[in-house]
Amino acid sequence: MLTDIHPKLPMQDKSVTRDFYLNKLGFKEFGNADYDGYLMLEKDSIRIHFFEFKQLDPKENYGQVYIRTNDIEGFYQSLLDNKVSIHPNGPLQAKPWGQKEFSLVDPDNNLLTFGQNL
């Protein structure tokens, strides 16, 4: 039986990715070891893993994750307060498929979309 998912996304520079997720999005590191070229982050019950890909061209990166939340407006406002850039095509809005969503991209152009049922 399936119980969880922990997506793995590419990153060029571990320190840049760590800084963005910790200081901009409010994630924290988990795990007991600082693995070379690998990063594990969590926020609430969400965990995302990152693997080093130094040759990554962010313009050609199509990594995407859809993250559900139960307080989309509060989280959205906290990102705006922290001066996180929201994707120009992804401001907070109600969608015809019954979700309220917004999107942003991380330093490696991984698309993060956050959604809540209407």
Rosetta blueprint (number, residue, H / E / L):
1 M L
2 L L
3 T L
4 D L
5 I L
6 H L
7 P L
8 K E
9 L E
10 P E
11 M E
12 Q L
13 D L
14 K H
15 S H
16 V H
17 T H
18 R H
19 D H
20 F H
21 Y H
22 L H
23 N H
24 K H
25 L L
26 G L
27 F L
28 K E
29 E E
30 F L
31 G L
32 N L
33 A L
34 D L
35 Y L
36 D L
37 G L
38 Y E
39 L E
40 M E
41 L E
42 E E
43 K E
44 D L
45 S L
46 I E
47 R E
48 I E
49 H E
50 F E
51 F E
52 E E
53 F L
54 K L
55 Q L
56 L L
57 D L
58 P H
59 K H
60 E H
61 N L
62 Y L
63 G L
64 Q E
65 V E
66 Y E
67 I E
68 R E
69 T L
70 N L
71 D L
72 I H
73 E H
74 G H
75 F H
76 Y H
77 Q H
78 S H
79 L H
80 L H
81 D H
82 N L
83 K L
84 V L
85 S L
86 I L
87 H L
88 P L
89 N L
90 G L
91 P L
92 L L
93 Q E
94 A E
95 K L
96 P L
97 W L
98 G L
99 Q E
100 K E
101 E E
102 F E
103 S E
104 L E
105 V E
106 D L
107 P L
108 D L
109 N L
110 N L
111 L E
112 L E
113 T E
114 F E
115 G E
116 Q E
117 N E
118 L L
